[in-house]
């Protein structure tokens, strides 16, 4: 597997360099052992976890799960998943800082239970409050340019727009808006939610996104470990393509080997 960060092309968030542009969630895996193997294969820069975690068995929610996270030797990004009000998110973030001993927080503030769409009306002020408290806020938001710009204006040094509603695996449903975000914002952008295939991750990286955050696409794959590796490779390929500089699309066919003005014996066919 090719690394997707190098000393010449580091992935820096809030002044700290992450070792990968892939971030992985820790929910819905078949077992803790599969989660552990998937993280080892994907080698993410961070793994996300929530204090409000709800799992299907005690191993996913109890003390053994927190011990498993520590054993991964990967930085933990706590999140406020499941919070529906600003105060609820702030309280959860404060608790997460104590439990995980980190100022990092993925800010999720849900406004609609059906689509799990972020509450864009209260997201900005909540992010601003947490930043004043010293948190490194990574806000989960829609692809709306104005909302993302407001988050940057209040101090978010990175923004995490969705590609599609969380858990759908549809891939980028609004390519125009996502590409516009990349053109207009000068902070790291991480696609969070809605990616289902490694090709989706490669595509957004080719557009210039700085990273991707995945959970369901890996956890619910037939082989989560292999899928974690596939996404890691796709992120690397997309980043490499972006930094290499793609050719400009042409309106008409262009011969790969020009023949005009060359001797006939150099022509093929």
C-alpha positions as CSV (number, residue, x, y, z in Angstrom):
1,X,0.0,0.0,0.0
2,X,1.3,3.5,-1.0
3,X,1.4,6.1,1.7
4,X,-0.8,9.1,1.0
5,X,1.3,11.6,3.0
6,X,4.9,12.4,2.5
7,X,7.3,15.0,4.0
8,X,6.9,17.0,0.8
9,X,3.1,16.7,0.9
10,X,2.0,16.5,4.6
11,X,-1.6,16.4,5.9
12,X,-1.7,19.1,8.5
13,X,-4.7,19.9,10.7
14,X,-4.6,22.5,13.4
15,X,-0.8,22.5,13.2
16,X,-0.5,18.8,13.6
17,X,0.6,16.4,10.9
18,X,-1.5,13.2,10.4
19,X,0.1,10.1,9.1
20,X,-2.7,9.4,6.6
21,X,-5.4,11.2,4.6
22,X,-7.8,8.4,5.5
23,X,-9.8,8.6,8.7
24,X,-11.9,5.6,9.9
25,X,-15.0,5.3,12.0
26,X,-15.2,2.5,14.6
27,X,-18.9,1.6,14.6
28,X,-20.9,-1.3,13.1
29,X,-18.0,-3.7,12.5
30,X,-18.8,-7.4,12.8
31,X,-16.5,-7.7,15.8
32,X,-13.8,-5.8,17.7
33,X,-11.2,-8.2,16.1
34,X,-12.4,-7.2,12.6
35,X,-12.2,-3.5,13.6
36,X,-8.7,-4.0,14.8
37,X,-7.6,-5.7,11.6
38,X,-9.3,-3.1,9.4
39,X,-7.4,-0.3,11.2
40,X,-4.2,-2.2,10.9
41,X,-4.8,-2.6,7.1
42,X,-6.0,0.9,6.4
43,X,-3.5,2.7,8.6
44,X,-5.8,5.7,9.1
45,X,-4.6,9.1,10.4
46,X,-7.3,9.0,13.1
47,X,-10.2,6.9,14.2
48,X,-13.5,8.4,15.4
49,X,-15.5,7.3,18.4
50,X,-18.5,8.7,20.3
51,X,-19.3,8.8,24.0
52,X,-22.9,8.3,23.0
53,X,-22.0,5.1,21.2
54,X,-24.6,2.4,20.8
55,X,-23.5,-1.0,19.8
56,X,-25.1,-4.4,19.3
57,X,-23.0,-6.0,22.1
58,X,-21.2,-5.1,25.3
59,X,-17.8,-5.4,23.5
60,X,-18.8,-2.4,21.4
61,X,-19.8,-0.2,24.3
62,X,-18.0,-1.2,27.4
63,X,-14.6,-0.6,28.9
64,X,-13.1,-3.3,26.6
65,X,-13.9,-1.1,23.6
66,X,-12.0,1.9,25.1
67,X,-9.1,-0.4,25.8
68,X,-9.2,-1.6,22.2
69,X,-9.1,2.0,20.9
70,X,-6.0,2.6,23.0
71,X,-4.4,-0.6,21.7
72,X,-4.7,0.6,18.0
73,X,-2.0,3.2,18.5
74,X,-3.9,5.6,16.3
75,X,-5.0,9.1,17.4
76,X,-8.7,9.1,18.5
77,X,-11.1,11.8,17.2
78,X,-14.1,11.9,19.5
79,X,-17.4,13.0,18.0
80,X,-20.7,14.3,19.1
81,X,-22.7,11.8,17.1
82,X,-26.4,11.7,18.2
83,X,-26.6,15.2,19.5
84,X,-29.6,17.3,18.5
85,X,-29.0,20.5,20.3
86,X,-26.1,22.9,20.8
87,X,-25.9,22.4,24.5
88,X,-26.0,18.6,24.1
89,X,-23.1,18.8,21.7
90,X,-21.1,21.1,23.9
91,X,-21.6,18.9,26.9
92,X,-20.6,15.8,25.0
93,X,-17.5,17.5,23.6
94,X,-16.5,18.6,27.2
95,X,-16.9,15.0,28.4
96,X,-15.0,13.6,25.5
97,X,-12.1,15.9,26.2
98,X,-11.9,14.5,29.7
99,X,-12.3,10.9,28.7
100,X,-9.9,10.9,25.7
101,X,-7.6,13.7,27.0
102,X,-7.6,15.5,23.6
103,X,-8.8,18.9,22.4
104,X,-9.9,17.3,19.1
105,X,-13.6,17.0,18.4
106,X,-15.7,16.1,15.4
107,X,-18.7,18.3,15.7
108,X,-22.0,16.6,14.7
109,X,-25.2,18.4,15.4
110,X,-28.1,16.6,13.8
111,X,-31.1,18.6,12.5
112,X,-33.1,15.9,10.8
113,X,-33.4,12.3,12.0
114,X,-34.3,10.8,8.6
115,X,-31.4,12.2,6.6
116,X,-29.1,12.9,9.6
117,X,-28.5,16.2,7.9
118,X,-26.5,18.6,10.1
119,X,-28.4,21.4,11.8
120,X,-26.9,24.2,9.8
121,X,-28.7,26.9,11.7
122,X,-27.0,26.1,15.0
123,X,-23.8,24.5,13.8
124,X,-21.8,27.7,13.3
125,X,-22.5,29.2,16.8
126,X,-21.8,25.8,18.4
127,X,-18.4,25.5,16.6
128,X,-17.6,29.0,17.6
129,X,-18.3,28.3,21.3
130,X,-16.2,25.1,21.3
131,X,-13.3,26.9,19.6
132,X,-13.4,29.6,22.3
133,X,-13.1,26.7,24.8
134,X,-9.9,25.5,23.1
135,X,-11.2,22.7,21.0
136,X,-9.8,21.7,17.6
137,X,-13.2,21.6,15.8
138,X,-13.8,19.5,12.7
139,X,-17.4,20.2,11.8
140,X,-19.6,17.8,9.9
141,X,-21.7,19.8,7.5
142,X,-23.5,19.9,4.2
143,X,-21.8,21.0,1.0
144,X,-23.4,24.5,1.2
145,X,-20.7,27.1,0.4
146,X,-22.1,29.8,2.7
147,X,-22.3,27.5,5.8
148,X,-18.8,26.2,5.2
149,X,-17.4,29.7,4.8
150,X,-19.1,30.8,8.0
151,X,-17.5,27.9,9.8
152,X,-14.1,29.0,8.6
153,X,-14.9,32.6,9.6
154,X,-15.5,31.6,13.2
155,X,-12.2,29.7,13.4
156,X,-12.6,26.2,12.0
157,X,-9.3,25.4,10.4
158,X,-10.8,22.5,8.5
159,X,-14.3,21.6,7.3
160,X,-15.9,18.2,6.7
161,X,-18.8,18.4,4.1
162,X,-20.8,15.3,3.3
163,X,-20.8,13.7,-0.2
164,X,-24.3,12.2,0.5
165,X,-26.4,11.5,3.6
166,X,-24.5,9.4,6.1
167,X,-24.5,5.7,5.6
168,X,-26.1,5.8,2.1
169,X,-22.9,5.0,0.1
170,X,-24.2,7.0,-2.9
171,X,-20.9,8.8,-3.4
172,X,-20.8,12.6,-4.4
173,X,-24.4,13.5,-5.2
174,X,-23.6,17.2,-5.8
175,X,-20.2,17.3,-7.6
176,X,-20.7,20.9,-8.6
177,X,-21.0,22.1,-5.0
178,X,-18.2,20.0,-3.8
179,X,-15.8,21.2,-6.5
180,X,-16.9,24.8,-5.9
181,X,-16.1,24.4,-2.2
182,X,-12.6,23.3,-3.1
183,X,-12.1,26.3,-5.4
184,X,-13.4,28.8,-2.9
185,X,-12.0,27.7,0.5
186,X,-8.4,27.7,1.4
187,X,-8.6,25.4,4.4
188,X,-8.2,21.6,4.5
189,X,-11.4,19.9,3.3
190,X,-12.4,16.3,4.3
191,X,-15.3,14.5,2.7
192,X,-17.3,13.0,5.6
193,X,-20.2,10.7,5.0
194,X,-21.8,9.2,1.9
195,X,-18.9,7.5,0.2
196,X,-19.5,3.9,-0.7
197,X,-16.8,2.8,-3.1
198,X,-13.0,3.4,-3.2
199,X,-13.6,5.1,-6.6
200,X,-15.7,7.7,-4.8
201,X,-12.8,8.4,-2.5
202,X,-10.3,8.6,-5.4
203,X,-12.6,11.0,-7.2
204,X,-12.9,13.6,-4.4
205,X,-9.2,13.4,-3.8
206,X,-8.6,14.1,-7.5
207,X,-10.8,17.2,-7.1
208,X,-8.4,18.4,-4.5
209,X,-9.9,17.3,-1.2
210,X,-7.4,16.8,1.5
211,X,-8.8,13.6,3.1
212,X,-11.9,11.4,3.6
213,X,-13.6,10.0,6.6
214,X,-15.3,6.6,6.3
215,X,-17.2,4.2,8.4
216,X,-20.2,2.3,6.9
217,X,-18.5,1.6,3.6
218,X,-15.8,-0.3,5.3
219,X,-17.6,-1.7,8.4
220,X,-20.5,-3.2,6.3
221,X,-18.4,-4.5,3.4
222,X,-18.3,-8.3,3.0
223,X,-14.6,-8.1,3.9
224,X,-14.0,-5.0,5.9
225,X,-10.3,-5.5,6.2
226,X,-9.8,-5.8,2.4
227,X,-12.1,-2.8,1.9
228,X,-10.1,-0.7,4.4
229,X,-7.0,-1.4,2.3
230,X,-8.8,-0.6,-0.9
231,X,-9.9,2.8,0.4
232,X,-6.4,3.6,1.6
233,X,-5.0,2.8,-1.8
234,X,-7.8,4.8,-3.5
235,X,-7.0,7.8,-1.3
236,X,-3.3,7.5,-2.2
237,X,-4.1,7.2,-5.9
238,X,-6.4,10.2,-5.9
239,X,-3.9,12.4,-4.1
240,X,-1.1,11.3,-6.4
241,X,-3.2,12.2,-9.4
242,X,-4.1,15.6,-8.0
243,X,-0.5,16.5,-7.3
244,X,0.7,15.1,-10.6
245,X,-1.6,17.4,-12.6
246,X,-4.1,16.0,-14.9
247,X,-4.2,16.7,-18.6
248,X,-6.7,19.3,-19.9
249,X,-9.7,17.6,-21.5
250,X,-10.0,18.2,-25.3
251,X,-13.1,18.7,-27.4
252,X,-11.9,16.4,-30.2
253,X,-9.7,13.3,-30.5
254,X,-6.0,13.9,-30.3
255,X,-3.5,11.3,-31.6
256,X,-1.2,10.0,-28.9
257,X,1.6,9.6,-31.5
258,X,1.5,12.5,-34.1
259,X,2.4,11.3,-37.6
260,X,2.4,14.5,-39.7
261,X,5.9,15.2,-41.0
262,X,7.5,11.9,-40.0
263,X,8.9,9.3,-42.4
264,X,6.4,6.7,-43.5
265,X,8.5,3.9,-42.0
266,X,7.9,5.4,-38.6
267,X,4.1,5.1,-39.0
268,X,2.3,2.2,-37.4
269,X,-0.3,0.1,-39.1
